[in-house]
């Protein structure tokens, strides 16, 4: 039997610690999850977006390059489709143990990807159908030119082989280390969709010219993975925990308490 799910993963912001020197304060890693049997709908989604925007079919979709008035229809189209999303938003200045990430190549990225794959694996576990595949997910990352994905696969294997709770909370019947790969953004419609998701959530927390834009995060609610009616900490995780102390008072994060109260 083949795999049951396709998972596309992309980022927004940067995972460095130079937010005081022009880097981003937030780092977002998102996943778009589809059933393998429905994956062709991702292609149709991008084709429809290009058609609606008056662009040639096959034109790569880069969210950051679109004008604001064109971004809203893109997010609206994603929100209407049969897919689910998982996102991890990281406020880097709040990481109390940030020194353990500094100077270690990709260490924060790997750590956040672990959180993401935990939640992706729960989503796939919850959505399994006996008649559709073997329950595993094929995972495609948007390629980072400086990253060797065999190192990430090795990182996952180390996690998988740890005893008990040390292995983390990943549902390993879903995540197969050998089914993790990377592709160029322009060659994958799924990566172009998840680019819009990651960018949309990033714009809800990272100011541009002094302003954030939370409409994208609000519109994407129907796609966000919910477990027992709870999206926060399932389909949407904000890390580290210290950030939650400000969610109830920070106007920039009002969308979290209003749209994702639990």
C-alpha positions in Angstrom: 0.0 0.0 0.0 1.1 3.5 -0.7 1.2 6.5 1.7 -2.0 8.1 3.0 -0.9 11.7 3.2 1.2 14.4 1.5 2.8 17.1 3.7 4.4 20.3 2.4 6.5 22.4 4.8 7.8 25.9 4.4 9.0 28.8 6.6 8.6 32.5 7.0 11.0 34.8 8.8 14.4 33.6 9.7 15.8 31.3 12.4 18.7 33.5 13.3 19.2 35.5 16.5 20.0 38.8 15.0 16.5 40.4 15.3 18.2 43.5 16.7 20.2 43.8 13.6 17.6 43.5 10.9 16.5 39.9 11.3 12.9 38.9 12.2 11.7 38.6 15.8 9.4 35.8 14.8 10.0 32.6 12.9 7.1 30.6 11.5 7.2 27.0 10.2 4.0 25.7 8.6 2.7 22.5 7.0 -0.1 21.9 4.6 -1.5 18.3 4.8 -3.6 16.6 2.2 -4.8 13.1 1.7 -2.8 11.5 -1.1 -6.0 10.8 -2.9 -6.8 14.5 -2.9 -3.4 15.9 -3.6 -4.3 16.8 -7.2 -6.6 19.5 -5.7 -3.5 21.4 -4.6 -2.5 21.8 -8.3 -6.0 22.9 -9.2 -5.9 25.4 -6.3 -2.8 27.1 -7.7 -4.1 27.0 -11.2 -7.3 28.6 -10.1 -5.5 31.3 -8.1 -3.3 32.2 -11.2 -6.4 32.2 -13.4 -8.3 34.5 -11.0 -5.4 36.8 -10.7 -5.0 37.0 -14.5 -1.6 35.2 -14.4 -0.5 32.5 -16.8 -1.2 29.0 -15.6 2.0 27.5 -14.3 3.4 30.8 -12.9 5.0 30.0 -9.5 3.1 31.6 -6.6 5.3 33.6 -4.2 3.1 35.2 -1.5 5.6 37.9 -0.6 5.6 39.2 -4.2 1.9 39.7 -4.4 0.2 43.0 -3.7 -1.9 43.1 -0.6 -5.2 43.1 -2.5 -4.1 40.0 -4.3 -3.0 38.2 -1.2 -6.5 38.1 0.3 -8.0 36.1 -2.5 -5.1 33.6 -2.3 -5.7 33.0 1.4 -9.5 32.9 0.8 -9.0 30.2 -1.9 -6.8 28.1 0.5 -9.3 28.5 3.3 -12.0 26.9 1.1 -10.0 23.9 0.1 -9.9 20.3 1.5 -6.6 20.6 3.2 -5.4 21.1 6.8 -2.6 23.3 8.2 -0.3 23.2 11.1 1.9 26.1 12.1 4.4 26.8 14.8 5.1 30.5 15.6 8.3 31.2 17.5 9.1 34.5 19.3 12.8 34.3 19.4 13.5 37.1 21.9 11.4 35.2 24.5 13.5 32.0 24.3 15.1 31.9 27.7 17.6 29.3 26.7 18.4 30.9 23.3 22.2 30.5 23.9 21.9 26.7 23.3 20.7 27.4 19.8 23.4 30.0 18.9 26.3 28.8 16.9 24.7 25.5 16.2 23.8 25.1 12.6 20.0 24.6 12.0 19.5 23.8 15.7 16.4 26.0 16.1 15.0 25.0 12.8 15.3 21.3 13.7 13.8 22.0 17.1 10.8 23.8 15.7 10.4 21.2 12.9 10.1 18.6 15.6 7.2 20.5 17.2 5.6 20.8 13.7 6.0 17.1 12.9 4.5 16.1 16.2 1.3 17.9 15.3 1.3 16.8 11.7 1.6 13.2 12.9 -1.4 13.6 15.3 -3.4 15.1 12.5 -2.7 12.2 10.2 -3.3 9.6 13.0 -6.7 11.2 13.7 -7.6 11.3 10.0 -6.5 7.8 8.9 -8.9 5.7 6.8 -8.3 2.0 6.5 -9.1 2.0 2.8 -6.6 4.8 2.0 -3.0 3.9 2.2 -0.8 2.6 5.0 -1.2 5.6 7.3 2.2 7.1 6.6 2.9 10.6 5.3 5.3 11.7 2.5 6.9 14.9 3.7 8.3 17.5 1.4 10.2 20.5 2.7 10.9 23.7 0.7 14.6 23.4 0.0 17.0 25.5 2.0 20.1 25.7 -0.1 22.5 25.6 2.9 20.8 22.7 4.6 21.6 19.0 4.1 18.3 17.1 4.6 20.1 13.8 5.4 21.2 15.6 8.6 17.5 16.3 9.4 16.6 12.7 8.7 19.4 11.6 11.0 18.0 13.9 13.7 14.6 12.3 13.3 16.2 8.8 13.6 17.9 9.8 16.8 14.6 11.0 18.2 12.8 7.9 17.1 15.3 5.5 18.7 15.3 7.2 22.1 13.5 5.3 24.9 10.1 6.2 26.2 9.2 9.9 26.5 12.7 11.0 25.3 11.5 10.1 21.8 9.1 13.0 22.0 5.4 13.0 21.0 5.7 12.1 17.4 3.4 9.4 16.1 6.1 7.3 14.5 3.6 5.1 12.6 2.9 8.2 10.5 6.4 9.7 10.2 8.9 7.6 8.2 12.3 9.2 8.1 13.0 7.8 4.7 10.0 9.6 3.3 11.3 13.1 4.1 12.7 15.1 1.2 13.1 18.6 -0.2 12.2 20.3 -3.4 12.5 23.7 -5.0 9.6 26.0 -4.3 8.8 26.6 -8.0 8.6 22.9 -8.8 5.9 22.0 -6.2 2.4 23.4 -6.1 2.1 22.2 -2.5 5.1 24.2 -1.5 3.6 27.3 -3.1 0.5 26.8 -1.1 2.2 26.3 2.2 4.4 29.4 1.5 1.2 31.4 1.6 0.1 29.8 4.8 3.5 30.4 6.6 3.7 34.0 5.3 0.1 34.7 6.3 0.7 33.7 9.9 4.1 35.5 10.0 2.4 38.7 8.9 0.0 38.4 11.9 3.0 38.7 14.3 5.9 40.4 12.5 5.5 44.1 11.8 6.2 45.5 8.4 6.7 49.3 8.3 5.3 49.2 11.9 2.1 47.3 11.1 1.0 43.7 11.3 -1.8 42.1 9.3 -3.9 39.5 11.0 -6.6 39.0 8.4 -4.7 36.1 6.9 -4.5 34.2 10.2 -8.1 34.8 10.8 -9.2 33.6 7.4 -7.1 30.4 7.7 -9.0 29.2 10.7 -11.1 26.6 8.8 -7.9 24.9 7.7 -6.1 24.8 11.1 -6.0 21.3 12.7 -8.3 20.9 15.6 -8.2 18.1 18.1 -11.3 17.7 20.4 -12.3 21.2 19.3 -9.0 22.8 20.2 -6.8 24.4 17.6 -4.3 26.2 19.9 -1.4 23.9 20.7 -2.6 21.5 18.0 -2.9 23.2 14.6 -1.4 26.4 16.0 1.4 26.4 18.5 3.1 29.6 19.7 6.4 29.1 21.4 8.0 29.5 23.9 5.4 29.4 26.7 6.4 32.8 28.0 4.6 34.4 25.0 1.3 33.2 26.3 1.7 35.7 29.2 1.2 38.5 26.7 -1.5 37.1 24.5 -4.2 38.4 26.8 -2.9 42.0 26.7 -0.8 42.5 23.6 -2.9 44.1 20.8 -0.7 42.5 18.2 -1.8 39.1 19.4 -5.5 39.9 19.9 -6.3 37.6 16.9 -5.0 34.6 18.9 -7.4 35.1 21.8 -10.3 36.1 19.5 -10.0 33.4 16.9 -7.9 30.7 18.5 -9.0 30.9 22.2 -8.4 27.2 22.7 
